[in-house]
Amino acid sequence: MRFRVRWPDGAVQQCYSPSTIIEDYLEVGRTYEVTDFVERTRQALRIADERVRVKFGFGCTAAEGQLAEINATAREHPSDGRVVVEAMHSPAGRRR
């Protein structure tokens, strides 16, 4: 699952989740405070990582890496800044 966000400074980041669980934590078109966005993605990506671990017997380094990228970008912005979820794309290419 790919999702695109816009950070408070206008920078756009393409993100990845190995699971559609991200749809339970983020909504397209919705704006989140940076701290809330980080917490939501942390929860979703940890669940996604665990789903991969259960299915394949090992964790998902892509989920871990994505969370690290989000955390690094978040540190560059004020905690009360706003992050907009602009789009989500499923593996089949469906847009939300």
Salt bridges, closest charged atoms under 4 A:
ASP9 OD1 - HIS77 NE2 3.27
GLU23 OE2 - ARG96 NE 2.33
GLU33 OE2 - ARG82 NH1 3.38
ASP36 OD2 - ARG40 NE 3.08
GLU39 OE2 - ARG42 NH2 2.39
ASP49 OD2 - ARG53 NH2 3.12
GLU50 OE1 - ARG53 NE 3.48
GLU86 OE1 - ARG4 NE 2.96
GLU86 OE2 - ARG6 NE 2.57
